[in-house]
Amino acid sequence: MSNTAALLLLQVDPLLPNMADTQYPPLNSSFTFATSYQTGDRALPPVSRTIERALHEGKLLDVVYGIKETVATLSQTPVNITVAGNSGNGMSSFINALRIIGHEEDVSAPTGVVRTTQTPAKYFSPLFPNVVLWDLPGLGATAQTIDNYKEEMKFSQSDLFIIIASEQFNSNHVNLAKVIQNMGKRLYIVWTKLDRDLSTRNKLSETQLLQSIHKNIQENLQKERVNVPPIFLVSNINPLLYDFPKLRDMLHKDLSNIRYSGPLNILSGICDKIIDDKVAFLKVRIANRCLENSLSARHDDDMEECLKAYRLKFGVDDESLHQAAESMGTVVMMFKADMKSQTMLTLCRRDWKMKLMTSFLVNACFHCVPHFKRKKQNRMLLLVAQDTKTILKKILENFIHPPQI
């Protein structure tokens, strides 16, 4: 590795952390699970029966461990990033810059003023765990149409595209962007060789030049009614300058979304179904006046005691929340910030129906009516269940995009 490349590598954190060393979990319940849940090109790994039981039994800490397991498995999913553009636009140089390696290294993508990539070439980097970077032959070097190019280069197998341009943003780039967007694929546009543009900018200031390039790309896309994707202006010579850091940040988020969003949205739906089934079961117990046995509550007339019992049943009691927060390296207020069912006081403050049901006047009129007591219990049950769903979604989001310290 060259001295310059080594210096850059020291200054740039890995694009993705080692997922096996971070906290990530799964959730599940009352129905039988298939081997996997298909989500487009992604599939959810099998959900552990331990997690199914944990949700039924209200063991939030076990749920957290299970989600960690699931996300760690999903993190091994290969992601294909395709780099395309016209010959001579600096695609191979961009790949080398993204990988923080010098052009002279054995594993670097070959570069030159003539067409150096004749067939699709794939590259890897420790900065991109389980990511394949595809360097495609330049578009426009042959007489083939964009549709033929798309089929020959197997666009359907890619998860994210980066269109490289320099000197000019022409119809080839626009047509390429249109085809990729029509496929519903994620797309970036990267203008390379910015250092050369800046050295020949004539009377334009640096700011004016950057604005001019950006505006030109936008206008060319909008003329053909192509939605403008994220645009980055970079220098392949120094990947720490201009928009390269922004590009890396967005890649970090998009790689996480590609791997996790589909499967974990399904996982979130599974969790909601389990919680809904649990609510339905407890409503039956309330209707049959079996609540005391179901919750181990000594007095179901004591609403504060019922609330504590509900929270314990769903695993969102104070002790469980503290354990879950500690295991995730976060603070318990992450869970409690929007939680209505912390106490009867917060429940009544944040839910007008509960406030009305527990008001002195209403209770004085209906306190002897059994149906009224069941209505209050059902409302409380629903609010605790809603809080549980919100907390589980926060746990999932925390594992997909850990907060930046």
C-alpha positions, 0 to 999 in steps of 0.5 A, a space after each residue: 500500500 502506498 504511503 498516501 493510501 495508508 494515511 487515508 486509510 487511517 483517517 477513514 472509519 470502516 464503512 460498516 461496523 463488524 455486525 457480529 460485535 454490535 447489538 442486533 435482535 429478532 421477534 416472533 410469536 403465535 404462528 408457525 414460521 416458515 424457513 424464511 420470509 421473502 422480501 423482494 431480493 432479501 429474505 428474513 432468516 428463520 426466527 428462533 422459537 426462543 424469541 417466539 416464547 420471549 414475546 409470549 412471556 414478555 421477556 424483553 431482554 431475550 427479544 433484544 438478544 434475538 434481534 441481535 442474532 437476526 441482524 448479525 445474520 442479515 449483515 452477512 448478506 452480499 450487496 452488489 454495487 454497480 459503477 457505470 458510465 462512459 469510458 474515460 470518466 474515471 470509473 476504475 479510479 473512483 473504485 480505487 478511491 472508494 477502497 482507499 488504495 493506490 492505482 499501483 497496488 496489485 488489487 487495484 482496478 486498472 486505470 488509464 486514458 483508454 478503455 481498460 475495463 473490457 468485461 465486468 470486474 468485481 472488487 472487494 475491500 475490508 472497508 465494505 464487509 460483504 459488498 461487491 463493487 462491480 466495475 462495468 465496461 464503459 457505456 457508449 464504447 459500442 453500438 449496443 443500445 441501453 437496453 442491451 447493455 442493461 441485459 448484458 451487464 445484468 442490472 437486475 442483480 445489482 442493489 445500488 448503482 453509481 453513475 460516474 461522469 466527468 467533463 460533461 453529463 450527456 445523454 448516455 448518463 441520462 438514459 442510464 439513470 432513467 433505466 435504473 430508476 425504472 427498475 426501482 433501484 437506488 442510484 447515485 450520480 458522482 462527478 469525478 476529476 473535480 481537481 482537474 475542473 478546479 485547475 481550469 476553472 477560468 474566472 469562476 470561483 470554486 463555489 460557482 464551479 461546484 454550483 454550475 456542475 450540480 445545476 447542469 446535471 440536474 437540468 439534464 435529468 429534469 429535461 427527460 423527467 428523471 427524478 434527480 438522485 443524490 449527486 456527489 462532486 468528488 476528487 479521485 485523487 483525494 477521497 477526503 475532500 469535497 463530497 466524498 465524506 457525504 457519499 460514504 455516509 449515505 452509503 453507510 445508511 443505504 447499505 443498512 437499508 438494503 440489508 435490513 429494511 425489508 426483512 425487519 419491516 416484516 419482523 416488525 409486522 410479526 411482532 405486532 401480530 403477536 402483541 395483537 394476539 396477546 391483547 385478544 387473549 387478555 380481552 377474553 379473560 377480562 370479559 370472562 372476569 378471569 383477569 386476576 388469575 391471568 395477571 396475578 393481580 390481587 385486586 383488579 379494581 386497583 387500576 395502578 396494580 392492573 397497569 403494573 401487571 399489564 406492563 409486566 405481562 408485555 415485558 415493558 416494566 421498569 426492570 425489563 426496560 432497564 435490562 434491555 437498555 443496558 444490553 443495547 448500550 443506551 439509556 432507558 429514556 430512549 424507551 420511556 420518552 413517548 411511553 404513555 403507560 409509565 404510571 396512571 398519571 402519565 397514562 391519564 395525561 397522555 390519553 384523553 379517553 383514559 383521563 375521562 374514564 378515571 375522572 371523579 365525576 364519571 367514576 362516581 356515576 359508573 363505579 358500580 357498573 361491571 361493564 365500565 370497569 372492563 372498559 377501563 381495563 381494555 383501554 389500559 390494555 390497548 395503551 400498554 400494547 401500543 407502547 410495547 409496539 413502539 418500544 420494539 420498533 425503537 429497538 429495531 431502528 437502534 440496531 439498524 442505525 445505531 446512534 452516532 456518538 
